[in-house]
Amino acid sequence: MKIIKVTNELELSKTAGEMIAGKVRSNPEIVLGLATGGTPVGTYKYMIEDHKTNGTSYSKVSTVNLDEYIGLQKSNPNSYYSFMKETLFDHIDINQENTFIPDGNASDLEAECANYEKRIAELGGVDLQLLGIGRNGHIAFNEPGTSFDSRTQVVPLTKETIEDNARFFSSREEVPTKAISMGIQTILESKEIILLATGKSKADAMSKLINGEVTEDFPASALQKHSNVTIIADEEALSLVKE
Ligand SMILES: N[C@@H]1[C@@H](O)[C@H](O)[C@@H](COP(=O)(O)O)O[C@@H]1O
């Protein structure tokens, strides 16, 4: 794993945003895997600025998102559908028909998961997957104990994840308890992965990710099995990592 240590969130966003924009410029038809959460917001902001000032075009880019809550209407500001439109898609020249997010309101959720996998395969797989990390080591919404062989599926959220994500909602009770999430095997099939982390709250998770054992009890440790992972993290997030 390649580790890029940055001093602050702004530098993290610039580093990640420039890496992604550079890949888009060299491969205009790239398939990007995108993440939600607070961490990638600055990266998306950088990509929007770069699109406006340098003209990097997303007109032929396709995107697949990692996950979506079950039971939130698309119009709910906390749905990942709304999040992606607001923080990125509405501000770049992407064809929104080429942006894919699991449908957390599908009448047949199992079929939706299977279709999502089919969609990724039809796109030729994910070229570059952006990831964040949960304090408990979750990637996408794959909570501890998820099989490394998992594919897109309906997953329950842990108490810890619900508490962590409650900050985006008006109350904890409003946080959905289930989601559709790309599986760990799906994520591992991406050709390249960039994982972002900031702040002290992620320090323990980052030390387990980098120095810990590969175990399904800590989902992000699966990334140790991938040959092209870049971690971009600030000093606080890397403060417990052994050199
Ligand atoms: N499903 C998302 C994850 O993909 C994300 O990595 C995590 C961390 O979020 P944050 O960046 O806000 O710490 O939050 C959510 O649970």
The ligand as an SDF file (V2000), in Angstrom:
LIG
                    3D

 16 16  0  0  0  0  0  0  0  0999 V2000
  -21.0910    4.4180    3.9070 N   0  0  0  0  0  0  0  0  0  0  0  0
  -20.2090    5.4700    4.2750 C   0  0  0  0  0  0  0  0  0  0  0  0
  -18.7750    5.0190    4.0870 C   0  0  0  0  0  0  0  0  0  0  0  0
  -18.5380    4.7960    2.7110 O   0  0  0  0  0  0  0  0  0  0  0  0
  -17.8240    6.0530    4.6350 C   0  0  0  0  0  0  0  0  0  0  0  0
  -16.4960    5.6580    4.4130 O   0  0  0  0  0  0  0  0  0  0  0  0
  -18.0590    6.2420    6.1120 C   0  0  0  0  0  0  0  0  0  0  0  0
  -17.1050    7.2330    6.7680 C   0  0  0  0  0  0  0  0  0  0  0  0
  -17.6510    8.5110    6.7100 O   0  0  0  0  0  0  0  0  0  0  0  0
  -16.9120    9.8530    7.0760 P   0  0  0  0  0  0  0  0  0  0  0  0
  -16.0710   10.1940    5.8920 O   0  0  0  0  0  0  0  0  0  0  0  0
  -18.0340   10.8390    7.2580 O   0  0  0  0  0  0  0  0  0  0  0  0
  -16.1210    9.6160    8.2990 O   0  0  0  0  0  0  0  0  0  0  0  0
  -19.4020    6.7170    6.2550 O   0  0  0  0  0  0  0  0  0  0  0  0
  -20.4540    5.9650    5.6940 C   0  0  0  0  0  0  0  0  0  0  0  0
  -20.7520    4.9570    6.5860 O   0  0  0  0  0  0  0  0  0  0  0  0
  1  2  1  0
  2  3  1  0
  2 15  1  0
  3  4  1  0
  3  5  1  0
  5  6  1  0
  5  7  1  0
  7  8  1  0
  7 14  1  0
  8  9  1  0
  9 10  1  0
 10 11  2  0
 10 12  1  0
 10 13  1  0
 14 15  1  0
 15 16  1  0
M  END
$$$$
